[in-house]
Amino acid sequence: MQELEVYSMIGTEGFSRLVAAFYRQIPHDDLLGPMYPATDLAGAEQRLRDFLIGRFGGPPTYIEQRGHPRLRARHSPFHINQGARDRWMLLMNNAFGEAALPAEAEQVLRKFLDGMSSFMINQADPGAR
């Protein structure tokens, strides 16, 4: 399956299920929760949903509203180390389990999110050399 075919398979509803399942975990997570202001949790959820929809073949709402994603620049204020990246992926893996997307779409999304989450690391782990 090609990346741009994911949206045609799962639609807005599939992306909404995945992203909502992810963000339901954030307020209760001791590592990631503090990175997400409670007053903007709904906004963060919408931005991730819109970004993924546009990235995988759906309407370009994210680009229209926010311009180029500039993901590293937008995330630079947050201390993202390997531990935070791994926790993010753990919560996303939990979300995949809840969202129950078709296997082909899930595989493509997992590959992208795994690589992108590693790309977002901007801090060394404590004690790392």
TADA-V478956 format. One record per residue. N is the residue number from 1. RES is the residue in three letters. OMEGA is omega as a letter, one per 40 degrees, with the letter a starting at -180 (NA if undefined). Layout:
n,res,omega
N,RES,OMEGA
N,RES,OMEGA
This chain:
n,res,omega
1,MET,i
2,GLN,a
3,GLU,a
4,LEU,i
5,GLU,a
6,VAL,a
7,TYR,a
8,SER,i
9,MET,a
10,ILE,i
11,GLY,i
12,THR,a
13,GLU,i
14,GLY,i
15,PHE,i
16,SER,i
17,ARG,a
18,LEU,a
19,VAL,i
20,ALA,i
21,ALA,i
22,PHE,a
23,TYR,i
24,ARG,a
25,GLN,a
26,ILE,a
27,PRO,a
28,HIS,a
29,ASP,a
30,ASP,a
31,LEU,a
32,LEU,a
33,GLY,a
34,PRO,i
35,MET,a
36,TYR,i
37,PRO,a
38,ALA,a
39,THR,a
40,ASP,a
41,LEU,i
42,ALA,i
43,GLY,i
44,ALA,i
45,GLU,a
46,GLN,a
47,ARG,i
48,LEU,i
49,ARG,a
50,ASP,i
51,PHE,a
52,LEU,i
53,ILE,a
54,GLY,a
55,ARG,a
56,PHE,i
57,GLY,i
58,GLY,a
59,PRO,a
60,PRO,a
61,THR,a
62,TYR,a
63,ILE,a
64,GLU,a
65,GLN,a
66,ARG,a
67,GLY,a
68,HIS,a
69,PRO,a
70,ARG,a
71,LEU,a
72,ARG,a
73,ALA,a
74,ARG,a
75,HIS,a
76,SER,i
77,PRO,a
78,PHE,i
79,HIS,a
80,ILE,i
81,ASN,a
82,GLN,i
83,GLY,i
84,ALA,i
85,ARG,a
86,ASP,i
87,ARG,i
88,TRP,i
89,MET,i
90,LEU,i
91,LEU,i
92,MET,i
93,ASN,i
94,ASN,a
95,ALA,i
96,PHE,i
97,GLY,a
98,GLU,a
99,ALA,i
100,ALA,i
101,LEU,i
102,PRO,a
103,ALA,a
104,GLU,i
105,ALA,i
106,GLU,a
107,GLN,i
108,VAL,a
109,LEU,i
110,ARG,a
111,LYS,i
112,PHE,a
113,LEU,i
114,ASP,i
115,GLY,a
116,MET,a
117,SER,i
118,SER,i
119,PHE,a
120,MET,i
121,ILE,a
122,ASN,a
123,GLN,i
124,ALA,i
125,ASP,i
126,PRO,i
127,GLY,i
128,ALA,i
129,ARG,NA
